[in-house]
Amino acid sequence: MSYTVLARKYRPQKFSEVIGQEHVTHTLQNAIEQGRTAHGYIFSGHRGIGKTTVARILAAALNCRSQSHPVPEPCGVCESCTEIRAGNAVDVIEIDAATNRGIDEIRELREAARYRPARDRYKIYILDEAHQITDAAFNALLKTLEEPPSHIIFMMATTQPEDIPQTIRSRCQHFSFRAVKFEAILQQLRDLAAQEKIVADDDALALLAEAGDGSMRDALSILDQAIASAAEHLTLESVRGLIG
């Protein structure tokens, strides 16, 4: 069986597992409980801090089949949750906007959005790197965002929200993600090292957390390299030798 990198293996599957973004996750959970779900969301912030992950968890919570209505925490075991986690849910469409940024692709999306979900409550579009969509394509999407069908939800993840037109931003709820604090990254690295049965000195993990520069994903990627480099025991010297 092929190796799964730590950043993917330990990717959060529930709101409670997301590190350092409580101001976002609590608001989204409250909105679901109160039945105040928006039809458009913009998740912005630093790379590797959970924007697309939170979009997937929100999609799972809205379409979770453990109850007859959206739930504030996805069950993780129903058909909808497992398909969203695997990335093959028919009603949750993830689009890389960096390569599908033109007006023709957005027109196709707009046409498909008119049709009801095949099975789940909502048809959800997750647009990654949304700032790369062209102005003409955004204009084509504008009408759908102004008067969306009740079954459609758009989620846009971006590192550059200022590049998304104001006409789009004003029609979406905007959540600004924060860089993850050093202490939170360090604690997560300690927990993962224990789960992976890796012997690691605390000062070595502290250096890895610092090298992550506020990004949980970057810190886990460097930890993967450090484990491969040091083999049995992570020391400050071995980590320093790896990252300089």
Phi and psi in degrees as GROMACS dihedral restraints (atoms count N, CA, C in turn):
[ dihedral_restraints ]
;  ai    aj    ak    al  type     phi  dphi    fc
    3     4     5     6     1   -70.9    20    10
    4     5     6     7     1   152.0    20    10
    6     7     8     9     1   -75.3    20    10
    7     8     9    10     1   138.7    20    10
    9    10    11    12     1  -104.5    20    10
   10    11    12    13     1   123.3    20    10
   12    13    14    15     1   -63.0    20    10
   13    14    15    16     1   153.9    20    10
   15    16    17    18     1   -59.3    20    10
   16    17    18    19     1   -38.5    20    10
   18    19    20    21     1   -61.6    20    10
   19    20    21    22     1   -30.0    20    10
   21    22    23    24     1   -89.6    20    10
   22    23    24    25     1   -38.4    20    10
   24    25    26    27     1   -61.9    20    10
   25    26    27    28     1   -38.7    20    10
   27    28    29    30     1  -108.2    20    10
   28    29    30    31     1    26.9    20    10
   30    31    32    33     1   -66.1    20    10
   31    32    33    34     1   128.9    20    10
   33    34    35    36     1   -57.4    20    10
   34    35    36    37     1   140.2    20    10
   36    37    38    39     1  -114.3    20    10
   37    38    39    40     1    -5.1    20    10
   39    40    41    42     1  -137.8    20    10
   40    41    42    43     1   158.3    20    10
   42    43    44    45     1   -57.9    20    10
   43    44    45    46     1   -38.3    20    10
   45    46    47    48     1   -66.4    20    10
   46    47    48    49     1   -16.7    20    10
   48    49    50    51     1   -93.0    20    10
   49    50    51    52     1    -8.4    20    10
   51    52    53    54     1   -75.0    20    10
   52    53    54    55     1   129.9    20    10
   54    55    56    57     1   -94.7    20    10
   55    56    57    58     1   127.8    20    10
   57    58    59    60     1    78.9    20    10
   58    59    60    61     1     8.9    20    10
   60    61    62    63     1  -126.2    20    10
   61    62    63    64     1    39.3    20    10
   63    64    65    66     1   -61.1    20    10
   64    65    66    67     1   -32.6    20    10
   66    67    68    69     1   -64.1    20    10
   67    68    69    70     1   -26.8    20    10
   69    70    71    72     1   -84.9    20    10
   70    71    72    73     1   -50.8    20    10
   72    73    74    75     1   -64.7    20    10
   73    74    75    76     1   -39.7    20    10
   75    76    77    78     1   -65.3    20    10
   76    77    78    79     1   -40.4    20    10
   78    79    80    81     1   -64.1    20    10
   79    80    81    82     1   -43.5    20    10
   81    82    83    84     1   -65.4    20    10
   82    83    84    85     1   -40.9    20    10
   84    85    86    87     1   -64.9    20    10
   85    86    87    88     1   -41.9    20    10
   87    88    89    90     1   -63.4    20    10
   88    89    90    91     1   -39.8    20    10
   90    91    92    93     1   -62.3    20    10
   91    92    93    94     1   -40.0    20    10
   93    94    95    96     1   -65.7    20    10
   94    95    96    97     1   -44.6    20    10
   96    97    98    99     1   -62.4    20    10
   97    98    99   100     1   -34.4    20    10
   99   100   101   102     1   -89.4    20    10
  100   101   102   103     1    -1.3    20    10
  102   103   104   105     1    67.4    20    10
  103   104   105   106     1    33.4    20    10
  105   106   107   108     1  -114.7    20    10
  106   107   108   109     1    44.1    20    10
  108   109   110   111     1   -74.0    20    10
  109   110   111   112     1   133.4    20    10
  111   112   113   114     1   -82.4    20    10
  112   113   114   115     1   166.4    20    10
  114   115   116   117     1   -96.6    20    10
  115   116   117   118     1    -5.8    20    10
  117   118   119   120     1  -146.8    20    10
  118   119   120   121     1   132.9    20    10
  120   121   122   123     1  -130.3    20    10
  121   122   123   124     1   144.3    20    10
  123   124   125   126     1  -121.0    20    10
  124   125   126   127     1   121.7    20    10
  126   127   128   129     1  -108.9    20    10
  127   128   129   130     1   115.1    20    10
  129   130   131   132     1  -124.4    20    10
  130   131   132   133     1   155.9    20    10
  132   133   134   135     1   150.2    20    10
  133   134   135   136     1  -177.8    20    10
  135   136   137   138     1   -52.3    20    10
  136   137   138   139     1   156.7    20    10
  138   139   140   141     1   -68.8    20    10
  139   140   141   142     1   150.0    20    10
  141   142   143   144     1    66.8    20    10
  142   143   144   145     1    30.5    20    10
  144   145   146   147     1  -118.5    20    10
  145   146   147   148     1     6.6    20    10
  147   148   149   150     1   112.2    20    10
  148   149   150   151     1    13.8    20    10
  150   151   152   153     1   -63.5    20    10
  151   152   153   154     1   -54.7    20    10
  153   154   155   156     1   -68.3    20    10
  154   155   156   157     1   -35.1    20    10
  156   157   158   159     1   -60.6    20    10
  157   158   159   160     1   -46.3    20    10
  159   160   161   162     1   -64.8    20    10
  160   161   162   163     1   -36.9    20    10
  162   163   164   165     1   -61.0    20    10
  163   164   165   166     1   -42.6    20    10
  165   166   167   168     1   -66.4    20    10
  166   167   168   169     1   -41.7    20    10
  168   169   170   171     1   -64.5    20    10
  169   170   171   172     1   -41.1    20    10
  171   172   173   174     1   -62.5    20    10
  172   173   174   175     1   -41.4    20    10
  174   175   176   177     1   -61.2    20    10
  175   176   177   178     1   -41.9    20    10
  177   178   179   180     1   -65.9    20    10
  178   179   180   181     1   -40.7    20    10
  180   181   182   183     1   -64.0    20    10
  181   182   183   184     1   -38.2    20    10
  183   184   185   186     1   -72.4    20    10
  184   185   186   187     1   -31.9    20    10
  186   187   188   189     1  -105.8    20    10
  187   188   189   190     1     2.0    20    10
  189   190   191   192     1   -56.6    20    10
  190   191   192   193     1   136.0    20    10
  192   193   194   195     1  -101.4    20    10
  193   194   195   196     1    11.6    20    10
  195   196   197   198     1   -68.3    20    10
  196   197   198   199     1   -23.9    20    10
  198   199   200   201     1  -135.7    20    10
  199   200   201   202     1   175.3    20    10
  201   202   203   204     1   -85.6    20    10
  202   203   204   205     1     8.2    20    10
  204   205   206   207     1  -147.5    20    10
  205   206   207   208     1   165.6    20    10
  207   208   209   210     1   -56.7    20    10
  208   209   210   211     1   146.8    20    10
  210   211   212   213     1  -119.8    20    10
  211   212   213   214     1   149.0    20    10
  213   214   215   216     1   -71.0    20    10
  214   215   216   217     1   -13.8    20    10
  216   217   218   219     1  -142.7    20    10
  217   218   219   220     1   118.1    20    10
  219   220   221   222     1   -62.5    20    10
  220   221   222   223     1   146.5    20    10
  222   223   224   225     1   -72.6    20    10
  223   224   225   226     1   -30.2    20    10
  225   226   227   228     1    83.4    20    10
  226   227   228   229     1    -5.8    20    10
  228   229   230   231     1  -120.9    20    10
  229   230   231   232     1   -18.5    20    10
  231   232   233   234     1   -71.2    20    10
  232   233   234   235     1   170.4    20    10
  234   235   236   237     1   -61.4    20    10
  235   236   237   238     1   -42.4    20    10
  237   238   239   240     1   -63.3    20    10
  238   239   240   241     1   -46.3    20    10
  240   241   242   243     1   -62.1    20    10
  241   242   243   244     1   -45.1    20    10
  243   244   245   246     1   -67.4    20    10
  244   245   246   247     1   -36.1    20    10
  246   247   248   249     1   -69.4    20    10
  247   248   249   250     1   -39.8    20    10
  249   250   251   252     1   -64.6    20    10
  250   251   252   253     1   -41.2    20    10
  252   253   254   255     1   -62.6    20    10
  253   254   255   256     1   -38.2    20    10
  255   256   257   258     1   -79.8    20    10
  256   257   258   259     1   -12.9    20    10
  258   259   260   261     1    82.1    20    10
  259   260   261   262     1    19.0    20    10
  261   262   263   264     1  -124.3    20    10
  262   263   264   265     1    26.4    20    10
  264   265   266   267     1   -72.5    20    10
  265   266   267   268     1   129.8    20    10
  267   268   269   270     1   -69.9    20    10
  268   269   270   271     1   -25.8    20    10
  270   271   272   273     1  -102.4    20    10
  271   272   273   274     1     2.1    20    10
  273   274   275   276     1  -119.0    20    10
  274   275   276   277     1   105.0    20    10
  276   277   278   279     1  -105.5    20    10
  277   278   279   280     1   115.7    20    10
  279   280   281   282     1   -95.8    20    10
  280   281   282   283     1   128.8    20    10
  282   283   284   285     1  -124.7    20    10
  283   284   285   286     1   128.2    20    10
  285   286   287   288     1   -82.8    20    10
  286   287   288   289     1   102.6    20    10
  288   289   290   291     1   -68.5    20    10
  289   290   291   292     1   -15.7    20    10
  291   292   293   294     1   -67.7    20    10
  292   293   294   295     1   -29.9    20    10
  294   295   296   297     1  -110.5    20    10
  295   296   297   298     1   -10.7    20    10
  297   298   299   300     1  -122.3    20    10
  298   299   300   301     1    61.4    20    10
  300   301   302   303     1  -104.5    20    10
  301   302   303   304     1    -6.3    20    10
  303   304   305   306     1   -87.1    20    10
  304   305   306   307     1   172.4    20    10
  306   307   308   309     1   -68.6    20    10
  307   308   309   310     1   -32.0    20    10
  309   310   311   312     1   -66.1    20    10
  310   311   312   313     1   -42.2    20    10
  312   313   314   315     1   -65.4    20    10
  313   314   315   316     1   -40.6    20    10
  315   316   317   318     1   -70.0    20    10
  316   317   318   319     1   -34.1    20    10
  318   319   320   321     1   -63.9    20    10
  319   320   321   322     1   -40.6    20    10
  321   322   323   324     1   -62.1    20    10
  322   323   324   325     1   -43.0    20    10
  324   325   326   327     1   -60.1    20    10
  325   326   327   328     1   -44.0    20    10
  327   328   329   330     1   -63.9    20    10
  328   329   330   331     1   -39.2    20    10
  330   331   332   333     1   -66.8    20    10
  331   332   333   334     1   -42.8    20    10
  333   334   335   336     1   -65.9    20    10
  334   335   336   337     1   -30.2    20    10
  336   337   338   339     1   -67.2    20    10
  337   338   339   340     1   -19.0    20    10
  339   340   341   342     1   -68.5    20    10
  340   341   342   343     1   -25.5    20    10
  342   343   344   345     1   -88.6    20    10
  343   344   345   346     1   145.7    20    10
  345   346   347   348     1   -68.4    20    10
  346   347   348   349     1   160.0    20    10
  348   349   350   351     1   -58.8    20    10
  349   350   351   352     1   149.7    20    10
  351   352   353   354     1   -68.6    20    10
  352   353   354   355     1   -35.5    20    10
  354   355   356   357     1  -143.4    20    10
  355   356   357   358     1   -41.9    20    10
  357   358   359   360     1   -82.8    20    10
  358   359   360   361     1   178.1    20    10
  360   361   362   363     1   -67.6    20    10
  361   362   363   364     1   -41.9    20    10
  363   364   365   366     1  -126.3    20    10
  364   365   366   367     1   147.2    20    10
  366   367   368   369     1   -97.0    20    10
  367   368   369   370     1   117.8    20    10
  369   370   371   372     1  -116.7    20    10
  370   371   372   373     1   129.3    20    10
  372   373   374   375     1  -109.2    20    10
  373   374   375   376     1   122.4    20    10
  375   376   377   378     1  -106.8    20    10
  376   377   378   379     1   112.2    20    10
  378   379   380   381     1  -102.7    20    10
  379   380   381   382     1   106.7    20    10
  381   382   383   384     1   -85.8    20    10
  382   383   384   385     1   147.0    20    10
  384   385   386   387     1    54.4    20    10
  385   386   387   388     1    46.2    20    10
  387   388   389   390     1   -61.7    20    10
  388   389   390   391     1   -24.0    20    10
  390   391   392   393     1   -66.4    20    10
  391   392   393   394     1   -13.1    20    10
  393   394   395   396     1   -86.7    20    10
  394   395   396   397     1    -6.5    20    10
  396   397   398   399     1   -65.8    20    10
  397   398   399   400     1   138.1    20    10
  399   400   401   402     1   -71.4    20    10
  400   401   402   403     1   159.1    20    10
  402   403   404   405     1   -60.4    20    10
  403   404   405   406     1   -40.3    20    10
  405   406   407   408     1   -63.2    20    10
  406   407   408   409     1   -39.2    20    10
  408   409   410   411     1   -68.3    20    10
  409   410   411   412     1   -39.9    20    10
  411   412   413   414     1   -61.7    20    10
  412   413   414   415     1   -39.9    20    10
  414   415   416   417     1   -62.7    20    10
  415   416   417   418     1   -35.4    20    10
  417   418   419   420     1   -68.3    20    10
  418   419   420   421     1   -28.6    20    10
  420   421   422   423     1   -83.8    20    10
  421   422   423   424     1   -18.5    20    10
  423   424   425   426     1   -58.6    20    10
  424   425   426   427     1   -44.3    20    10
  426   427   428   429     1   -61.6    20    10
  427   428   429   430     1   -39.8    20    10
  429   430   431   432     1   -66.2    20    10
  430   431   432   433     1   -35.4    20    10
  432   433   434   435     1   -73.5    20    10
  433   434   435   436     1   -30.9    20    10
  435   436   437   438     1   -69.0    20    10
  436   437   438   439     1   -45.6    20    10
  438   439   440   441     1  -130.2    20    10
  439   440   441   442     1    71.0    20    10
  441   442   443   444     1   -75.9    20    10
  442   443   444   445     1   146.0    20    10
  444   445   446   447     1   -60.7    20    10
  445   446   447   448     1   151.7    20    10
  447   448   449   450     1   -65.0    20    10
  448   449   450   451     1   -17.8    20    10
  450   451   452   453     1   -96.5    20    10
  451   452   453   454     1     3.7    20    10
  453   454   455   456     1  -108.5    20    10
  454   455   456   457     1   135.9    20    10
  456   457   458   459     1  -134.3    20    10
  457   458   459   460     1   130.3    20    10
  459   460   461   462     1  -105.2    20    10
  460   461   462   463     1   135.6    20    10
  462   463   464   465     1  -127.9    20    10
  463   464   465   466     1   122.5    20    10
  465   466   467   468     1  -115.0    20    10
  466   467   468   469     1   125.0    20    10
  468   469   470   471     1  -106.4    20    10
  469   470   471   472     1   133.7    20    10
  471   472   473   474     1  -154.3    20    10
  472   473   474   475     1   149.1    20    10
  474   475   476   477     1   -94.9    20    10
  475   476   477   478     1    -8.8    20    10
  477   478   479   480     1  -133.5    20    10
  478   479   480   481     1    74.1    20    10
  480   481   482   483     1   -63.4    20    10
  481   482   483   484     1   -24.8    20    10
  483   484   485   486     1   -65.8    20    10
  484   485   486   487     1   -18.2    20    10
  486   487   488   489     1   -86.5    20    10
  487   488   489   490     1    -6.6    20    10
  489   490   491   492     1   -86.1    20    10
  490   491   492   493     1   128.7    20    10
  492   493   494   495     1   -54.7    20    10
  493   494   495   496     1   145.5    20    10
  495   496   497   498     1   -60.6    20    10
  496   497   498   499     1   -32.3    20    10
  498   499   500   501     1   -62.5    20    10
  499   500   501   502     1   -33.0    20    10
  501   502   503   504     1   -78.0    20    10
  502   503   504   505     1   -45.7    20    10
  504   505   506   507     1   -60.5    20    10
  505   506   507   508     1   -38.2    20    10
  507   508   509   510     1   -69.5    20    10
  508   509   510   511     1   -14.1    20    10
  510   511   512   513     1  -102.5    20    10
  511   512   513   514     1     5.9    20    10
  513   514   515   516     1  -126.8    20    10
  514   515   516   517     1   158.2    20    10
  516   517   518   519     1   -84.6    20    10
  517   518   519   520     1   127.4    20    10
  519   520   521   522     1  -105.7    20    10
  520   521   522   523     1   121.6    20    10
  522   523   524   525     1  -113.3    20    10
  523   524   525   526     1   122.6    20    10
  525   526   527   528     1   -98.2    20    10
  526   527   528   529     1   115.7    20    10
  528   529   530   531     1   -82.7    20    10
  529   530   531   532     1   145.6    20    10
  531   532   533   534     1   -99.7    20    10
  532   533   534   535     1   153.1    20    10
  534   535   536   537     1   -61.1    20    10
  535   536   537   538     1   139.7    20    10
  537   538   539   540     1   -73.4    20    10
  538   539   540   541     1   135.3    20    10
  540   541   542   543     1   -66.5    20    10
  541   542   543   544     1   149.6    20    10
  543   544   545   546     1   -53.4    20    10
  544   545   546   547     1   -45.7    20    10
  546   547   548   549     1   -63.0    20    10
  547   548   549   550     1   -37.4    20    10
  549   550   551   552     1   -68.6    20    10
  550   551   552   553     1   -40.8    20    10
  552   553   554   555     1   -65.0    20    10
  553   554   555   556     1   -44.2    20    10
  555   556   557   558     1   -60.2    20    10
  556   557   558   559     1   -44.2    20    10
  558   559   560   561     1   -64.1    20    10
  559   560   561   562     1   -39.5    20    10
  561   562   563   564     1   -65.2    20    10
  562   563   564   565     1   -40.2    20    10
  564   565   566   567     1   -64.1    20    10
  565   566   567   568     1   -39.3    20    10
  567   568   569   570     1   -60.6    20    10
  568   569   570   571     1   -46.9    20    10
  570   571   572   573     1   -62.6    20    10
  571   572   573   574     1   -43.4    20    10
  573   574   575   576     1   -69.5    20    10
  574   575   576   577     1   -38.0    20    10
  576   577   578   579     1   -60.9    20    10
  577   578   579   580     1   -40.1    20    10
  579   580   581   582     1   -65.5    20    10
  580   581   582   583     1   -43.5    20    10
  582   583   584   585     1   -65.6    20    10
  583   584   585   586     1   -35.0    20    10
  585   586   587   588     1   -85.8    20    10
  586   587   588   589     1     0.1    20    10
  588   589   590   591     1    57.5    20    10
  589   590   591   592     1    44.3    20    10
  591   592   593   594     1  -101.1    20    10
  592   593   594   595     1   127.2    20    10
  594   595   596   597     1   -80.9    20    10
  595   596   597   598     1   117.6    20    10
  597   598   599   600     1  -138.7    20    10
  598   599   600   601     1   130.2    20    10
  600   601   602   603     1   -71.0    20    10
  601   602   603   604     1   145.9    20    10
  603   604   605   606     1   -64.7    20    10
  604   605   606   607     1   -35.3    20    10
  606   607   608   609     1   -71.2    20    10
  607   608   609   610     1   -26.2    20    10
  609   610   611   612     1   -69.2    20    10
  610   611   612   613     1   -43.4    20    10
  612   613   614   615     1   -66.6    20    10
  613   614   615   616     1   -34.2    20    10
  615   616   617   618     1   -64.1    20    10
  616   617   618   619     1   -39.4    20    10
  618   619   620   621     1   -67.0    20    10
  619   620   621   622     1   -37.7    20    10
  621   622   623   624     1   -64.8    20    10
  622   623   624   625     1   -42.0    20    10
  624   625   626   627     1   -62.7    20    10
  625   626   627   628     1   -40.0    20    10
  627   628   629   630     1   -66.6    20    10
  628   629   630   631     1   -39.3    20    10
  630   631   632   633     1   -67.2    20    10
  631   632   633   634     1   -24.1    20    10
  633   634   635   636     1   -65.3    20    10
  634   635   636   637     1   -22.6    20    10
  636   637   638   639     1    53.4    20    10
  637   638   639   640     1    47.7    20    10
  639   640   641   642     1    84.5    20    10
  640   641   642   643     1    -2.9    20    10
  642   643   644   645     1  -108.5    20    10
  643   644   645   646     1   117.6    20    10
  645   646   647   648     1   -63.1    20    10
  646   647   648   649     1   -40.9    20    10
  648   649   650   651     1   -64.8    20    10
  649   650   651   652     1   -42.0    20    10
  651   652   653   654     1   -63.3    20    10
  652   653   654   655     1   -42.0    20    10
  654   655   656   657     1   -62.4    20    10
  655   656   657   658     1   -40.2    20    10
  657   658   659   660     1   -70.6    20    10
  658   659   660   661     1   -34.4    20    10
  660   661   662   663     1   -65.1    20    10
  661   662   663   664     1   -42.2    20    10
  663   664   665   666     1   -68.4    20    10
  664   665   666   667     1   -36.3    20    10
  666   667   668   669     1   -61.0    20    10
  667   668   669   670     1   -41.5    20    10
  669   670   671   672     1   -56.6    20    10
  670   671   672   673     1   -46.9    20    10
  672   673   674   675     1   -62.7    20    10
  673   674   675   676     1   -42.8    20    10
  675   676   677   678     1   -63.5    20    10
  676   677   678   679     1   -40.1    20    10
  678   679   680   681     1   -63.3    20    10
  679   680   681   682     1   -42.8    20    10
  681   682   683   684     1   -65.6    20    10
  682   683   684   685     1   -34.4    20    10
  684   685   686   687     1   -76.9    20    10
  685   686   687   688     1   -42.7    20    10
  687   688   689   690     1   -91.7    20    10
  688   689   690   691     1   -15.1    20    10
  690   691   692   693     1    64.6    20    10
  691   692   693   694     1   -92.4    20    10
  693   694   695   696     1   -89.8    20    10
  694   695   696   697     1   -30.8    20    10
  696   697   698   699     1  -142.4    20    10
  697   698   699   700     1   120.6    20    10
  699   700   701   702     1   -86.7    20    10
  700   701   702   703     1   117.5    20    10
  702   703   704   705     1  -117.3    20    10
  703   704   705   706     1   164.9    20    10
  705   706   707   708     1   -59.4    20    10
  706   707   708   709     1   -40.6    20    10
  708   709   710   711     1   -65.1    20    10
  709   710   711   712     1   -42.2    20    10
  711   712   713   714     1   -67.1    20    10
  712   713   714   715     1   -38.1    20    10
  714   715   716   717     1   -69.6    20    10
  715   716   717   718     1   -42.4    20    10
  717   718   719   720     1   -61.9    20    10
  718   719   720   721     1   -39.1    20    10
  720   721   722   723     1   -65.7    20    10
  721   722   723   724     1   -30.5    20    10
  723   724   725   726     1   -76.9    20    10
  724   725   726   727     1   -46.7    20    10
  726   727   728   729     1   -98.1    20    10
  727   728   729   730     1    -8.5    20    10
